[in-house]
Amino acid sequence: MMQNPGLLAANEPVRSRAEILAGNIERLGVTNALVTSMRPDALAAALGACFDIVLVDAPCSGEGMFRKDEIAVREWSPEHVLACAARQEQILESAALLLKPGGRLVYSTCTFSREENECAIERFLSAHTDFSLVESRRMYPHSCVGEGQFMAVLVRAGAGEFSAALSEPTGERIPPFEAFWQEAFVTDLPKAMLLPDGRVLILPEILPRDLKGLHIVRAGVLAGEVKNGRFTPDHALAMAYPASVFRATMPLEAGALMRFLAGETVACNPALSGWCPATVLGHPVGWGKAVDRVLKNHIPKGLRIR
């Protein structure tokens, strides 16, 4: 919906889940995301009220998952419901601190208990008079798509302006990356940052002005790595853009496609040379390197399909 302008900050306190989140964002072609792994209160303290919209996908007792998740059934208890409600109250407090005046706060759970849904919203509104309820809705398996969930949309009074906590990043000169971009892409060179370990990040158009207090998993697109003066592209770079921005691509069909997805080399157009993405129906699926009529495979081993 954002079409990649602006900043999409995605936070997951559990680091292992945050890594999975970053991988999902890469495969979806999201280029404007900042993925962090922090407690909500620490994130609010670091950034303040700088967002137009805040979505709270709150941890809950998971009653909406009972039909397909036996673990959710075993873990349920009245005490667990109350513990979730207390934690949700704390998360909502942090969410309120991150929202600009005039912004919208969306609260969602996959449970049915009033303590975690309507009551949570009622408690929040009674403590925050500058917020008002736009709409709340319960969704059940028999009447909607999904196993069942609750959502509420709140709006904060006032009118927000661009936050001083956010700014346009300046980027830096990275000659090996710049040379690669000119060879492989037809679009303007993006703003990028070279990390101490040699990794290169293509930055979103907006970032927090001060990154020191943030536990960052990923900022923008992991473009690749500079090693011994040469740039090697990362899989995420191929997935982040449509085929139209590359100077050359290698369309694959049927058998060649399955061999490439399995990690094998495939025959390619004799005119191709160097890095180019393999595509399916116009969508990149991974990097290949054309050498002597052969497209060498550079899909990461963990993503290959056997």
C-alpha positions as CSV (number, residue, x, y, z in Angstrom):
1,M,0.0,0.0,0.0
2,M,2.9,2.4,0.7
3,Q,4.6,1.6,-2.7
4,N,7.9,1.9,-0.9
5,P,8.2,5.7,-0.2
6,G,8.4,6.9,3.4
7,L,9.5,4.7,6.2
8,L,7.9,1.4,7.4
9,A,9.3,0.5,10.8
10,A,8.8,-3.1,11.8
11,N,9.6,-4.2,15.3
12,E,9.7,-7.7,16.8
13,P,11.2,-8.0,20.3
14,V,12.3,-11.7,19.8
15,R,15.5,-11.6,17.8
16,S,14.9,-15.0,16.1
17,R,11.5,-13.9,14.9
18,A,12.9,-10.5,13.8
19,E,15.3,-12.3,11.5
20,I,12.4,-14.2,9.9
21,L,10.5,-10.9,9.6
22,A,13.5,-9.3,7.8
23,G,13.5,-12.3,5.4
24,N,9.8,-12.0,4.7
25,I,10.2,-8.3,3.9
26,E,13.1,-9.1,1.5
27,R,11.0,-11.6,-0.4
28,L,8.0,-9.2,-0.6
29,G,10.2,-6.6,-2.3
30,V,9.9,-4.0,0.5
31,T,12.7,-1.4,0.2
32,N,11.6,1.2,2.7
33,A,11.6,-0.9,5.9
34,L,13.6,-0.5,9.1
35,V,13.5,-3.8,11.0
36,T,14.3,-3.5,14.7
37,S,14.3,-5.9,17.7
38,M,13.5,-4.0,20.8
39,R,11.0,-3.8,23.7
40,P,8.2,-1.4,22.7
41,D,9.0,1.0,25.6
42,A,12.6,1.2,24.5
43,L,11.6,1.8,20.9
44,A,9.2,4.6,22.0
45,A,11.9,6.2,24.2
46,A,14.4,6.2,21.2
47,L,12.0,7.5,18.5
48,G,9.2,9.4,20.2
49,A,6.0,10.6,18.4
50,C,7.1,10.4,14.7
51,F,4.7,8.0,13.0
52,D,1.5,8.7,11.1
53,I,0.2,5.1,11.7
54,V,1.0,2.6,14.4
55,L,-0.2,-1.0,14.1
56,V,-0.1,-3.1,17.3
57,D,-0.3,-6.8,16.5
58,A,-0.5,-7.7,20.2
59,P,0.6,-11.0,21.7
60,C,-2.5,-12.6,23.1
61,S,-4.1,-15.8,24.5
62,G,-4.7,-17.0,20.9
63,E,-8.3,-18.2,21.3
64,G,-8.7,-17.6,17.6
65,M,-6.1,-20.3,17.0
66,F,-7.8,-23.1,18.9
67,R,-9.2,-24.7,15.8
68,K,-5.8,-25.3,14.3
69,D,-3.2,-25.0,17.1
70,E,-3.3,-27.6,19.9
71,I,-0.5,-25.7,21.8
72,A,-2.7,-22.6,22.0
73,V,-5.4,-24.8,23.7
74,R,-3.0,-26.3,26.2
75,E,-1.5,-23.0,27.1
76,W,-4.8,-21.2,27.7
77,S,-6.0,-20.4,31.2
78,P,-7.9,-17.5,32.9
79,E,-4.6,-16.4,34.4
80,H,-3.0,-16.4,30.9
81,V,-5.7,-14.1,29.6
82,L,-5.2,-11.6,32.4
83,A,-1.4,-11.7,32.0
84,C,-1.9,-11.0,28.2
85,A,-4.2,-8.1,29.0
86,A,-1.6,-6.6,31.3
87,R,1.1,-6.9,28.7
88,Q,-1.2,-5.4,26.0
89,E,-1.8,-2.4,28.2
90,Q,1.9,-1.7,28.4
91,I,2.4,-2.2,24.7
92,L,-0.5,0.3,24.0
93,E,1.2,2.8,26.2
94,S,4.3,2.6,24.1
95,A,2.3,2.7,20.9
96,A,0.7,6.0,22.0
97,L,4.1,7.5,22.5
98,L,5.1,6.7,18.9
99,L,2.1,8.2,17.3
100,K,2.0,11.8,16.0
101,P,-1.1,14.0,16.7
102,G,-3.7,13.3,14.0
103,G,-2.3,9.8,13.5
104,R,-4.1,6.4,13.6
105,L,-3.5,3.6,16.0
106,V,-4.7,0.1,14.9
107,Y,-4.9,-2.6,17.6
108,S,-5.4,-6.2,16.7
109,T,-5.4,-9.6,18.4
110,C,-6.3,-13.2,17.4
111,T,-8.4,-13.9,20.4
112,F,-12.0,-13.5,21.6
113,S,-11.7,-12.5,25.2
114,R,-13.2,-9.1,26.1
115,E,-10.4,-8.6,28.6
116,E,-7.9,-8.4,25.7
117,N,-10.1,-6.7,23.2
118,E,-12.9,-4.3,24.1
119,C,-11.8,-3.9,27.7
120,A,-8.2,-3.2,26.6
121,I,-9.5,-0.4,24.3
122,E,-11.8,0.9,27.0
123,R,-9.0,1.1,29.6
124,F,-6.7,2.8,27.1
125,L,-9.3,5.4,26.1
126,S,-10.2,6.2,29.7
127,A,-6.5,7.0,30.3
128,H,-5.8,8.9,27.0
129,T,-8.5,11.5,26.4
130,D,-6.7,12.7,23.3
131,F,-7.6,9.4,21.6
132,S,-11.0,8.4,20.2
133,L,-12.4,5.2,18.8
134,V,-13.2,5.2,15.0
135,E,-14.3,1.6,14.7
136,S,-13.9,-1.8,16.3
137,R,-14.8,-5.2,14.9
138,R,-14.9,-8.8,15.8
139,M,-14.3,-11.3,13.1
140,Y,-15.3,-15.0,13.4
141,P,-14.3,-18.0,11.3
142,H,-17.9,-18.5,10.1
143,S,-18.3,-15.0,8.8
144,C,-14.9,-13.9,7.5
145,V,-11.6,-15.1,6.1
146,G,-9.3,-16.4,8.9
147,E,-9.5,-18.2,12.2
148,G,-11.0,-15.2,14.1
149,Q,-9.6,-11.9,15.3
150,F,-10.4,-8.5,16.7
151,M,-9.4,-5.0,15.4
152,A,-9.9,-1.5,16.7
153,V,-8.9,1.8,15.0
154,L,-8.2,4.8,17.1
155,V,-7.3,8.4,16.1
156,R,-5.3,10.9,18.1
157,A,-6.5,14.5,18.2
158,G,-4.5,17.2,16.6
159,A,-2.5,17.6,13.5
160,G,0.9,16.1,13.0
161,E,3.9,17.6,11.2
162,F,7.1,16.0,9.9
163,S,9.0,14.8,13.0
164,A,12.5,16.1,13.7
165,A,13.4,12.6,14.8
166,L,13.3,11.5,11.1
167,S,15.5,12.8,8.3
168,E,16.7,12.0,4.8
169,P,19.9,9.9,5.0
170,T,22.9,11.3,3.1
171,G,24.5,8.0,2.0
172,E,28.2,7.7,1.1
173,R,30.4,6.9,-1.9
174,I,31.1,3.2,-2.4
175,P,33.0,2.9,-5.7
176,P,32.7,-0.9,-6.1
177,F,28.9,-0.8,-5.5
178,E,28.5,2.2,-7.8
179,A,30.3,0.4,-10.6
180,F,28.1,-2.6,-10.2
181,W,25.0,-0.5,-10.2
182,Q,25.9,1.2,-13.4
183,E,26.5,-2.2,-15.1
184,A,23.4,-4.0,-13.8
185,F,20.7,-1.3,-13.4
186,V,19.1,1.4,-15.6
187,T,17.9,3.6,-12.7
188,D,19.6,6.3,-10.7
189,L,22.2,5.3,-8.1
190,P,20.4,5.0,-4.7
191,K,21.8,6.3,-1.4
192,A,23.8,3.6,0.3
193,M,25.8,2.9,3.4
194,L,28.9,0.7,3.9
195,L,28.9,-1.2,7.2
196,P,32.2,-2.0,9.0
197,D,31.9,-5.7,8.0
198,G,31.7,-4.8,4.2
199,R,28.0,-5.1,3.8
200,V,26.2,-2.5,1.7
201,L,22.7,-1.2,2.6
202,I,20.5,0.7,0.2
203,L,18.8,3.1,2.6
204,P,15.1,4.1,2.8
205,E,14.3,7.7,1.8
206,I,13.6,8.5,5.5
207,L,15.4,7.2,8.6
208,P,15.6,8.1,12.3
209,R,18.1,10.9,12.7
210,D,19.9,9.1,15.5
211,L,20.4,5.3,15.0
212,K,22.6,4.7,18.0
213,G,19.9,3.8,20.4
214,L,18.2,1.3,18.0
215,H,18.8,-2.4,17.8
216,I,18.6,-2.7,14.0
217,V,18.2,-6.0,12.2
218,R,17.9,-4.4,8.7
219,A,17.7,-0.9,7.3
220,G,16.4,-0.7,3.7
221,V,17.8,-3.4,1.3
222,L,20.9,-5.5,1.9
223,A,22.5,-4.9,-1.4
224,G,25.5,-7.1,-1.0
225,E,29.1,-7.1,0.2
226,V,32.4,-5.4,-0.7
227,K,35.3,-7.7,-0.3
228,N,38.8,-7.2,-1.7
229,G,37.6,-4.2,-3.6
230,R,34.9,-6.1,-5.4
231,F,31.1,-6.0,-4.9
232,T,29.0,-9.2,-4.8
233,P,25.2,-8.7,-4.8
234,D,23.0,-10.2,-2.2
235,H,19.8,-12.2,-3.0
236,A,17.7,-9.5,-1.4
237,L,18.9,-7.0,-4.1
238,A,17.4,-9.2,-6.8
239,M,14.1,-9.5,-5.0
240,A,13.7,-5.8,-4.1
241,Y,13.1,-4.5,-7.6
242,P,11.0,-5.2,-10.7
243,A,12.6,-6.7,-13.8
244,S,12.2,-3.4,-15.6
245,V,15.0,-1.7,-13.7
246,F,17.7,-4.3,-14.7
247,R,19.8,-3.8,-17.8
248,A,19.5,-7.5,-18.6
249,T,17.5,-10.4,-17.3
250,M,17.2,-14.1,-18.1
251,P,13.6,-15.4,-18.4
252,L,13.2,-19.0,-17.4
253,E,10.4,-21.5,-18.1
254,A,9.4,-25.0,-17.2
255,G,12.5,-27.3,-16.8
256,A,15.1,-24.6,-16.8
257,L,13.2,-22.8,-14.0
258,M,13.0,-25.8,-11.8
259,R,16.7,-26.5,-12.3
260,F,17.6,-22.9,-11.4
261,L,15.4,-22.9,-8.3
262,A,17.1,-26.2,-7.3
263,G,20.5,-24.4,-7.4
264,E,21.7,-25.7,-10.8
265,T,23.3,-23.8,-13.7
266,V,21.2,-23.3,-16.9
267,A,22.0,-22.4,-20.5
268,C,21.5,-18.7,-21.2
269,N,21.5,-16.2,-24.0
270,P,25.0,-16.0,-25.6
271,A,24.7,-12.2,-25.6
272,L,24.5,-12.2,-21.7
273,S,27.6,-11.5,-19.7
274,G,28.0,-10.9,-15.9
275,W,25.4,-10.4,-13.2
276,C,21.7,-10.6,-14.2
277,P,18.6,-11.8,-12.4
278,A,16.7,-14.9,-13.6
279,T,13.0,-14.0,-14.0
280,V,9.7,-15.8,-14.1
281,L,6.7,-14.0,-15.8
282,G,8.7,-10.8,-15.4
283,H,9.5,-11.3,-11.7
284,P,13.1,-11.8,-10.5
285,V,13.7,-15.0,-8.5
286,G,17.4,-14.7,-7.9
287,W,20.8,-13.7,-9.2
288,G,22.7,-15.5,-11.9
289,K,26.1,-14.8,-13.5
290,A,26.3,-15.3,-17.2
291,V,29.7,-16.9,-18.3
292,D,30.2,-18.6,-21.7
293,R,26.5,-19.2,-22.4
294,V,25.9,-20.6,-18.9
295,L,24.0,-18.8,-16.1
296,K,25.7,-19.7,-12.9
297,N,23.4,-20.0,-9.9
298,H,23.6,-17.6,-6.9
299,I,20.3,-18.4,-5.1
300,P,21.3,-19.0,-1.4
301,K,21.4,-22.6,-0.5
302,G,18.8,-22.3,2.2
303,L,16.2,-21.0,-0.3
304,R,16.8,-23.6,-3.0
305,I,13.9,-25.9,-3.9
306,R,14.7,-29.6,-4.3
